[in-house]
Amino acid sequence: MVVQAYILVQTEVGKAAEVARQISEIDGVVSAEDVTGPYDVIVKAESSNVDDLGKLVVARVQSVEGITRTLTCPVVHL
């Protein structure tokens, strides 16, 4: 079963479009859209397990320059 999550990203002022572009190129990222509101970019990501999802967020997504904060929201199937 694939683990999916939405990652809510806050960026430095004026960096949302570039951050979304860079994140969209990361393996495991399904989409990365710049949005308005309290977060600047919303990312949909998929991984084979929770550990790999954590590595994707910490090692790959959070290393993109211009990100100030992330919030990872795993998808649950109730």
Biotite code that builds the C-alpha atoms (Angstrom):
import biotite.structure as struc

atoms = struc.array([
    struc.Atom([0.000, 0.000, 0.000], chain_id="A", res_id=1, res_name="MET", atom_name="CA", element="C"),
    struc.Atom([1.254, 3.462, -0.879], chain_id="A", res_id=2, res_name="VAL", atom_name="CA", element="C"),
    struc.Atom([1.551, 6.080, 1.874], chain_id="A", res_id=3, res_name="VAL", atom_name="CA", element="C"),
    struc.Atom([0.338, 9.504, 0.782], chain_id="A", res_id=4, res_name="GLN", atom_name="CA", element="C"),
    struc.Atom([0.686, 12.872, 2.478], chain_id="A", res_id=5, res_name="ALA", atom_name="CA", element="C"),
    struc.Atom([0.049, 16.530, 1.917], chain_id="A", res_id=6, res_name="TYR", atom_name="CA", element="C"),
    struc.Atom([2.939, 18.755, 2.922], chain_id="A", res_id=7, res_name="ILE", atom_name="CA", element="C"),
    struc.Atom([2.025, 22.346, 3.726], chain_id="A", res_id=8, res_name="LEU", atom_name="CA", element="C"),
    struc.Atom([4.952, 24.680, 3.118], chain_id="A", res_id=9, res_name="VAL", atom_name="CA", element="C"),
    struc.Atom([5.660, 28.230, 4.246], chain_id="A", res_id=10, res_name="GLN", atom_name="CA", element="C"),
    struc.Atom([8.299, 30.097, 2.265], chain_id="A", res_id=11, res_name="THR", atom_name="CA", element="C"),
    struc.Atom([10.243, 33.308, 2.378], chain_id="A", res_id=12, res_name="GLU", atom_name="CA", element="C"),
    struc.Atom([8.396, 36.245, 0.794], chain_id="A", res_id=13, res_name="VAL", atom_name="CA", element="C"),
    struc.Atom([8.384, 36.012, -2.995], chain_id="A", res_id=14, res_name="GLY", atom_name="CA", element="C"),
    struc.Atom([9.798, 32.458, -3.109], chain_id="A", res_id=15, res_name="LYS", atom_name="CA", element="C"),
    struc.Atom([6.619, 30.340, -3.416], chain_id="A", res_id=16, res_name="ALA", atom_name="CA", element="C"),
    struc.Atom([6.712, 29.779, -7.185], chain_id="A", res_id=17, res_name="ALA", atom_name="CA", element="C"),
    struc.Atom([10.394, 28.821, -7.224], chain_id="A", res_id=18, res_name="GLU", atom_name="CA", element="C"),
    struc.Atom([10.027, 26.562, -4.181], chain_id="A", res_id=19, res_name="VAL", atom_name="CA", element="C"),
    struc.Atom([7.031, 24.804, -5.801], chain_id="A", res_id=20, res_name="ALA", atom_name="CA", element="C"),
    struc.Atom([9.000, 24.327, -9.027], chain_id="A", res_id=21, res_name="ARG", atom_name="CA", element="C"),
    struc.Atom([11.987, 22.808, -7.224], chain_id="A", res_id=22, res_name="GLN", atom_name="CA", element="C"),
    struc.Atom([9.848, 20.540, -5.041], chain_id="A", res_id=23, res_name="ILE", atom_name="CA", element="C"),
    struc.Atom([7.893, 19.290, -8.061], chain_id="A", res_id=24, res_name="SER", atom_name="CA", element="C"),
    struc.Atom([11.127, 17.818, -9.455], chain_id="A", res_id=25, res_name="GLU", atom_name="CA", element="C"),
    struc.Atom([11.724, 15.580, -6.389], chain_id="A", res_id=26, res_name="ILE", atom_name="CA", element="C"),
    struc.Atom([11.039, 11.853, -6.825], chain_id="A", res_id=27, res_name="ASP", atom_name="CA", element="C"),
    struc.Atom([7.972, 10.895, -4.820], chain_id="A", res_id=28, res_name="GLY", atom_name="CA", element="C"),
    struc.Atom([6.288, 14.268, -5.259], chain_id="A", res_id=29, res_name="VAL", atom_name="CA", element="C"),
    struc.Atom([3.015, 13.942, -7.169], chain_id="A", res_id=30, res_name="VAL", atom_name="CA", element="C"),
    struc.Atom([2.290, 17.677, -7.309], chain_id="A", res_id=31, res_name="SER", atom_name="CA", element="C"),
    struc.Atom([3.447, 20.973, -5.832], chain_id="A", res_id=32, res_name="ALA", atom_name="CA", element="C"),
    struc.Atom([1.206, 24.002, -6.182], chain_id="A", res_id=33, res_name="GLU", atom_name="CA", element="C"),
    struc.Atom([1.719, 27.550, -4.951], chain_id="A", res_id=34, res_name="ASP", atom_name="CA", element="C"),
    struc.Atom([-1.409, 28.772, -3.166], chain_id="A", res_id=35, res_name="VAL", atom_name="CA", element="C"),
    struc.Atom([-2.691, 31.704, -1.121], chain_id="A", res_id=36, res_name="THR", atom_name="CA", element="C"),
    struc.Atom([-3.468, 31.602, 2.581], chain_id="A", res_id=37, res_name="GLY", atom_name="CA", element="C"),
    struc.Atom([-1.410, 30.693, 5.649], chain_id="A", res_id=38, res_name="PRO", atom_name="CA", element="C"),
    struc.Atom([0.745, 28.327, 3.571], chain_id="A", res_id=39, res_name="TYR", atom_name="CA", element="C"),
    struc.Atom([2.480, 29.186, 0.315], chain_id="A", res_id=40, res_name="ASP", atom_name="CA", element="C"),
    struc.Atom([2.859, 25.755, -1.314], chain_id="A", res_id=41, res_name="VAL", atom_name="CA", element="C"),
    struc.Atom([0.865, 22.536, -0.973], chain_id="A", res_id=42, res_name="ILE", atom_name="CA", element="C"),
    struc.Atom([2.652, 19.343, -1.950], chain_id="A", res_id=43, res_name="VAL", atom_name="CA", element="C"),
    struc.Atom([1.155, 15.895, -2.514], chain_id="A", res_id=44, res_name="LYS", atom_name="CA", element="C"),
    struc.Atom([3.717, 13.143, -1.987], chain_id="A", res_id=45, res_name="ALA", atom_name="CA", element="C"),
    struc.Atom([3.705, 9.349, -2.127], chain_id="A", res_id=46, res_name="GLU", atom_name="CA", element="C"),
    struc.Atom([6.049, 6.760, -0.692], chain_id="A", res_id=47, res_name="SER", atom_name="CA", element="C"),
    struc.Atom([6.141, 3.024, -0.127], chain_id="A", res_id=48, res_name="SER", atom_name="CA", element="C"),
    struc.Atom([6.151, 3.370, 3.682], chain_id="A", res_id=49, res_name="ASN", atom_name="CA", element="C"),
    struc.Atom([6.089, 5.945, 6.489], chain_id="A", res_id=50, res_name="VAL", atom_name="CA", element="C"),
    struc.Atom([9.860, 5.847, 7.023], chain_id="A", res_id=51, res_name="ASP", atom_name="CA", element="C"),
    struc.Atom([10.555, 6.646, 3.373], chain_id="A", res_id=52, res_name="ASP", atom_name="CA", element="C"),
    struc.Atom([7.975, 9.420, 3.498], chain_id="A", res_id=53, res_name="LEU", atom_name="CA", element="C"),
    struc.Atom([9.785, 10.933, 6.485], chain_id="A", res_id=54, res_name="GLY", atom_name="CA", element="C"),
    struc.Atom([13.100, 10.748, 4.638], chain_id="A", res_id=55, res_name="LYS", atom_name="CA", element="C"),
    struc.Atom([11.507, 12.416, 1.609], chain_id="A", res_id=56, res_name="LEU", atom_name="CA", element="C"),
    struc.Atom([10.260, 15.302, 3.727], chain_id="A", res_id=57, res_name="VAL", atom_name="CA", element="C"),
    struc.Atom([13.320, 15.806, 5.934], chain_id="A", res_id=58, res_name="VAL", atom_name="CA", element="C"),
    struc.Atom([16.141, 15.051, 3.494], chain_id="A", res_id=59, res_name="ALA", atom_name="CA", element="C"),
    struc.Atom([14.680, 16.306, 0.224], chain_id="A", res_id=60, res_name="ARG", atom_name="CA", element="C"),
    struc.Atom([11.781, 18.734, 0.657], chain_id="A", res_id=61, res_name="VAL", atom_name="CA", element="C"),
    struc.Atom([13.062, 20.639, 3.689], chain_id="A", res_id=62, res_name="GLN", atom_name="CA", element="C"),
    struc.Atom([16.442, 21.131, 2.023], chain_id="A", res_id=63, res_name="SER", atom_name="CA", element="C"),
    struc.Atom([14.937, 23.318, -0.715], chain_id="A", res_id=64, res_name="VAL", atom_name="CA", element="C"),
    struc.Atom([16.165, 26.868, -0.272], chain_id="A", res_id=65, res_name="GLU", atom_name="CA", element="C"),
    struc.Atom([13.479, 29.392, 0.632], chain_id="A", res_id=66, res_name="GLY", atom_name="CA", element="C"),
    struc.Atom([11.399, 27.121, 2.893], chain_id="A", res_id=67, res_name="ILE", atom_name="CA", element="C"),
    struc.Atom([10.822, 28.428, 6.406], chain_id="A", res_id=68, res_name="THR", atom_name="CA", element="C"),
    struc.Atom([8.435, 25.765, 7.758], chain_id="A", res_id=69, res_name="ARG", atom_name="CA", element="C"),
    struc.Atom([6.621, 22.573, 6.769], chain_id="A", res_id=70, res_name="THR", atom_name="CA", element="C"),
    struc.Atom([3.664, 20.631, 8.151], chain_id="A", res_id=71, res_name="LEU", atom_name="CA", element="C"),
    struc.Atom([3.191, 17.038, 6.965], chain_id="A", res_id=72, res_name="THR", atom_name="CA", element="C"),
    struc.Atom([-0.368, 15.669, 6.916], chain_id="A", res_id=73, res_name="CYS", atom_name="CA", element="C"),
    struc.Atom([-0.501, 11.914, 6.160], chain_id="A", res_id=74, res_name="PRO", atom_name="CA", element="C"),
    struc.Atom([-3.589, 10.703, 4.329], chain_id="A", res_id=75, res_name="VAL", atom_name="CA", element="C"),
    struc.Atom([-5.716, 8.231, 6.290], chain_id="A", res_id=76, res_name="VAL", atom_name="CA", element="C"),
    struc.Atom([-8.382, 5.922, 4.913], chain_id="A", res_id=77, res_name="HIS", atom_name="CA", element="C"),
    struc.Atom([-11.140, 5.584, 7.507], chain_id="A", res_id=78, res_name="LEU", atom_name="CA", element="C"),
])
